[in-house]
Amino acid sequence: MSAQNTRTKNGKSKPKVEGGGFSRSYYRKAFFTLDPYMGRFYKVLSSLEPKIRKSGMRLTYQAYVCGMILTTAIAAVVGAVVGVLLAVLLPFSLGDRIALPFGLAILAGGVLFGYQFISPRLKLSGRKRKLDEELAFVSGQMAVLSASGMTPSKVIREIAADDSNSLIIQEFRKIVRDMNLLGMDLTQALQEARKRSASDEFAAFLDGMISTANSGADINQYLIKQSKSLMNDKRLKTKQFSETLGIVAEMYTTLLVVMPLILIILFAVMGVISGSLGGISIGLLIELVVYVMVPIGGIAIMVMADGIMPKR
C-alpha cells in the first residue's frame, strides 16, 4: 500500500492507498467513512505518525488510524454478538448473561486495538535491525565505487541498480526515485531519506554524506572512514553475539537437560518413599516436567536465540 494524497471532487485531500485489493479498498473505505469524525483520534494517536512513516507501511497516518478504529469497532461488534449467543445458549446467571456480551466486546476490541497500536512499532524495530545489519556492507561497496572516480550521485544510482531486494537497497532506490520523479537534487533526496529512515545509524550515515557534500570535503574519504568504522562495529557485535550465544547454550544445557533429569530422579526417589508431594501425585509431577516444563523451556530458548540471531 502506498500512501499518496489525491483530490476528490470537493477538493479535499484523500489518501491513495496502493497494495492488495482488499487492503486498498478497506483503508480507503475507512478513511472516506470516518475521516470527518476523527479529529480527536488524530491528536490522541499522533505518536503513531512518525512510526508509521518510518516503519515502511505504505499508508498515510490518517488512513491507518481510520482503519484502526473501524477494525476495533468491527471486533467489538463481533465480540458482542458472540457474547449474546453464548448467553442465550449456555446456562449462565442473569448477571452473567448481561455482562458477557459487554465483556467480550471490550476484550475483542481491546485486543485488536492494542495489536494495531503496537504493529507500527514492531515493523519499525524489524526495519531498524535489517538496516543496521546491511549498512556496513553497502557502505564498503559505496567506498569502492567512489574510489573509482564516480560522483556521489552516480554511486547512489549504482547501489540502487543492484539486483538485491535487501531493505537498504530499496532505500537507495527511493532516493533515486526522488531525484528522477520529484526533481530533487542529491542533498534534498538524502534529507528526505534521512527523515523516513527507521535506523538512527543509517540516518547518521546520510547526515554525514549531506554535511560532506555541502562542505566540499572529499566524499571518498568520508565513505572509506565510515566503512571501516561500521565494519569494526560489526566485528564487535559479532563477537558479542558469539558470547551471548554461548550463554544461551549454557542456559539450554542447564535448564532443559540437567534440571529435568535431576527433577525426574528426585521425584522417582520420592515416589518410592511417598506417592505424593504436597497432595500432588509424583506421576503427575513427572508428567508436568516432561510434557510442560521442557517444551515451554525449549520454545523460550528458541525465541531468545531467534531474537539475537543476525538475519544476515
C-alpha positions, 0 to 999 in steps of 0.5 A, spaced: 500 500 500 502 506 498 500 512 501 499 518 496 494 524 497 489 525 491 483 530 490 476 528 490 471 532 487 470 537 493 477 538 493 479 535 499 485 531 500 484 523 500 489 518 501 491 513 495 492 507 498 496 502 493 497 494 495 492 488 495 485 489 493 482 488 499 487 492 503 486 498 498 479 498 498 478 497 506 483 503 508 480 507 503 473 505 505 475 507 512 478 513 511 472 516 506 467 513 512 470 516 518 475 521 516 470 527 518 469 524 525 476 523 527 479 529 529 480 527 536 483 520 534 488 524 530 491 528 536 490 522 541 494 517 536 499 522 533 505 518 536 503 513 531 505 518 525 512 518 525 512 510 526 508 509 521 512 513 516 518 510 518 516 503 519 515 502 511 507 501 511 505 504 505 499 508 508 498 515 510 497 516 518 490 518 517 488 512 513 491 507 518 488 510 524 481 510 520 482 503 519 484 502 526 478 504 529 473 501 524 477 494 525 476 495 533 469 497 532 468 491 527 471 486 533 467 489 538 461 488 534 463 481 533 465 480 540 458 482 542 454 478 538 458 472 540 457 474 547 449 474 546 449 467 543 453 464 548 448 467 553 442 465 550 445 458 549 449 456 555 446 456 562 449 462 565 446 467 571 442 473 569 448 477 571 452 473 567 448 473 561 448 481 561 455 482 562 458 477 557 456 480 551 459 487 554 465 483 556 467 480 550 466 486 546 471 490 550 476 484 550 475 483 542 476 490 541 481 491 546 485 486 543 485 488 536 486 495 538 492 494 542 495 489 536 494 495 531 497 500 536 503 496 537 504 493 529 507 500 527 512 499 532 514 492 531 515 493 523 519 499 525 524 495 530 524 489 524 526 495 519 531 498 524 535 491 525 535 489 517 538 496 516 543 496 521 545 489 519 546 491 511 549 498 512 556 496 513 556 492 507 553 497 502 557 502 505 564 498 503 561 497 496 559 505 496 567 506 498 569 502 492 565 505 487 567 512 489 574 510 489 573 509 482 572 516 480 564 516 480 560 522 483 556 521 489 550 521 485 552 516 480 554 511 486 547 512 489 544 510 482 549 504 482 547 501 489 540 502 487 541 498 480 543 492 484 539 486 483 538 485 491 531 486 494 535 487 501 531 493 505 537 498 504 537 497 497 530 499 496 532 505 500 537 507 495 532 506 490 527 511 493 532 516 493 533 515 486 526 515 485 526 522 488 531 525 484 528 522 477 520 523 479 520 529 484 526 533 481 530 533 487 537 534 487 542 529 491 542 533 498 534 534 498 533 526 496 538 524 502 534 529 507 528 526 505 531 519 506 534 521 512 527 523 515 523 516 513 529 512 515 527 507 521 535 506 523 538 512 527 545 509 524 543 509 517 540 516 518 547 518 521 550 515 515 546 520 510 547 526 515 554 525 514 554 524 506 549 531 506 554 535 511 560 532 506 557 534 500 555 541 502 562 542 505 566 540 499 570 535 503 572 529 499 566 524 499 571 518 498 574 519 504 568 520 508 565 513 505 572 509 506 572 512 514 565 510 515 566 503 512 571 501 516 568 504 522 561 500 521 565 494 519 569 494 526 562 495 529 560 489 526 566 485 528 564 487 535 557 485 535 559 479 532 563 477 537 558 479 542 553 475 539 558 469 539 558 470 547 551 471 548 550 465 544 554 461 548 550 463 554 544 461 551 547 454 550 549 454 557 542 456 559 539 450 554 544 445 557 542 447 564 535 448 564 532 443 559 537 437 560 540 437 567 534 440 571 529 435 568 533 429 569 535 431 576 527 433 577 525 426 574 530 422 579 528 426 585 521 425 584 522 417 582 526 417 589 520 420 592 515 416 589 518 410 592 518 413 599 511 417 598 506 417 592 505 424 593 508 431 594 504 436 597 497 432 595 500 432 588 501 425 585 509 424 583 506 421 576 503 427 575 509 431 577 513 427 572 508 428 567 508 436 568 516 436 567 516 432 561 510 434 557 510 442 560 516 444 563 521 442 557 517 444 551 515 451 554 523 451 556 525 449 549 520 454 545 523 460 550 530 458 548 528 458 541 525 465 541 531 468 545 536 465 540 531 467 534 531 474 537 539 475 537 540 471 531 543 476 525 538 475 519 544 476 515 
